[in-house]
Amino acid sequence: MADQLVPKEMFFTKGVGKHKLCLQSFEEALRDARVAQFNLVRVSSIYPPHCRVISRSAGLRKLAAGGITHCVIAEARTDEPNRLACAGIGLAIPAERGNYGYVAEHHGFGLTHKRCSDLVEDMAAAMLATTHGIELDPNTAYDERREIYKAKGLIVNTRAVVQTAEGDKNGLWTTVVAAAVFCC
């Protein structure tokens, strides 16, 4: 096996930023999430085997300003007053810790915190379930599918981090971010 960088820990973070410039609102959201000082590298959606979820404060202590930092990140930006923006990250951890899990991201408009949270948890769980050959009916409610996953002993835990915000009433750019940040 090739020598690969496999994260041992991961933490969640989220933030919101507002500014007259789009890029600056994104920077403000990253600052609010406390990850603006890192060179963020977007990665796809695999939760590594044996990885642990740690607190944001513990994770931040393991990273250095300017460091290359891998993350799964969702972001949404709007300059439309009152438009609801959402960014969410869902996680599905397999029952067998030696297997990999899934991280799912969603960003968009119009979803409440609860709806976005349910969506990203469902997406992550569904991705994990299908890798194990479980056929899913997309019309079945997530709560019902979650019981199937648990009954088959597939998923031990799901969780989500979501940031929502309404577009600034004066038309400033409003950015929301949610991220799963990996630590080695």
N, C-alpha and C positions, 0 to 999 in steps of 0.2 A: 504494500500500500504506500502511496506517495505521502511524503511528509506534508500534512495539511494543517492549517490553522483552524482548530475546532474550539469554539467558545465554551467555556465552562460555566459561565453565569450570564444572566440577562436581567435587565430591569426595564420597567415601563416609565414613561414620562409623557407629559402633555403640556400644551401651552396655547396662548392666544396673544396676538399682537395687532396693533392698529397704527397706521401711519399714512401720510398723504401719498407716499410712494409704495408700490407693490412690494419691491424687494425689501425695503425697510420694514414693512409689516411682517414679512417672513422672518427677518432677523429678530424682530421683537418677540415673535412667537417662540423662536428657538431660545431666546434669552429667558422667557417665561418658563420654558421647559427645562432650563438650566443646561442646555447642550450646545449653545452657540459657540463655545470656545474650542469645539472639536471639528476636525475635518470629517464630516459625515459621509460615509459610503453606503449607498443603498444596496441591500442584498435581497435575495428572494426569500421564500417563506418557510424555511426549514428550522425547526427547533431541534438543536443537536441532542443526541443521546446523552444521558447523564447530566444535562445542563440543569442548573438551579436558578429559580427566580429569586432575586434579591431585591432589597429596597433601593429606591433611587439614591438615597444618601450613601449607602454602602457602595453602589455601583460607581457613583461619581468619584469616590475616593480612590478607585482603582484606575481611573483614566487620567491622562495628562493633557493639559491645554496644548492644542496644535496636533495632537495625536490622530492618526487614522483610526476612525471609530466606525465599526460596522453596525448598521441598524436596518430594521424594517420600519419605514416611515410613511405616514399618510398625511396629506396636507390639502387644504382647500382655501381658496382666496376669493374674496368678493369685494367690490366697491359699490354694490347695490344696497341702499339703505334697507334695513330690516330683513334681508335675505338670510335665512338660517343656513349656516355652513357647518359641516361636520367632518371630523376625521377620527377614525377608530382603528384600533389594533385588537385582534382576537387571538387567543392562544388555545390550542388543544394539546394537552400533555397525555401521552399514551400510558396505559396502565403498566406496561413493561418498560421500565426506565432505560433499558438498553436499546430501545427503538427510538426513531426520531418522531417528532411531532410536527405540528404545523402552526405557523403564524400567518394570519390573514389581515390584510389592510383594506380599508374602504375610505374613500373621501367623496364628498358630494354635497348636495343641498337638499334641505327640506326634511331631513330625518331628525327626530328628537334624540336626546341622549340615550334613552332607553331603547328606541328602535335601532339606532346605530350599534349599540352594545350587543343587542340580540343578534343582529345581522352578522357582525364580525365573529362572534363566538360560533354561530352556526356555520359560517363559511369555513373556519378553521377545523371544526369538528367534522364537517362533511368531507373536506379534503383528506383528513386522516382516515375516516371510515372507508372511503372509496379505495384507498391504497391497500386495504385489507379485504377487498372484495365485497363489502356490504353495499347492496343495491339500495338506493334511496329514492323515495317519491318526493320530488320537490314541492308537491302540494300539501304534504304532511307538515303540521306545525312543528317548530323546532323542539318544543318541550316533549312531544311524542318521540321524535327522532333521538333526542338525548337519552330517553329511557332505553331505546334499542341499543345505543352505544354502550350504556352502562351494563345492560343485561348481557351483552356479549363480552364484557370485560375488556373493552377496547380503550375507553377513555377514562382516565382517573380524575381529570380536572380540566375545566375550561374557565377562562377569564377574559376580561376586556378592559381596555383603557380608551376613553373617548373624550374628545373635546368638541364642544359646540359653541357657537357664538352667532349672534345676529349682526348683520352688516351695520356698520356705523351709521347713525341717523343723518350725519352730515356728509356721507359719501367717502370717508377715509377708507383706505384698503383695510380689510379685516382678514387676518389669516389664522387658521386653526391648524395645529399639528398634534399628532399622537405618534409615539414611537416605541419600539422594542429595541433596546440598545444592548449590544453584546459586549461582554468583557472576557478576556482570555486569562 
